[in-house]
Amino acid sequence: MRPEKIGWWSCRAYKRRWKLLARLLKALNFLLYKAVLPYEAEISPDIELCHYGIGVVIHPNVKIGRRVKIFHEVTLAMSTWIGSPYYIEIGDDVMIGAGAKIIAKPDRGLRIGNGAQIGANAVVTQDVADGETVVGVPARPLKTKSAHNEPTS
């Protein structure tokens, strides 16, 4: 079984107040894949953890949208307590590259917009707009050529 399915089932068990089962599934995920997928997080059933989610670490105050692709060694971190009103929200159709770190400022939320792409090893500390690609440390939007700057044939 893949780690995202184990994580999703752990979240479902927690919502149904089957806390022991939720904890066992979380522990199984860590033992098999070294992935920390907390049962308090809101994870869609169709996310994809590439390379079996090896080394993925997610804070409990995270909401992950539909069809999100997360590569190995990704960290989604917050400096707040479990159940606080602050969240890292990952929109739909987002791709997070290997080794990327998404870190919310203390007691603040952070949003990654729909269709956004986070480059490998990028460090994101600010919101990312819908469809935007960010790279680097700290992460900055990737500049694209405008239509009038493209060479003509």
Order of alpha helices (4+ residues) and beta strands (2+ residues): alpha-alpha-beta-beta-beta-beta-beta-beta-beta-beta-beta-beta-beta-beta-beta-beta
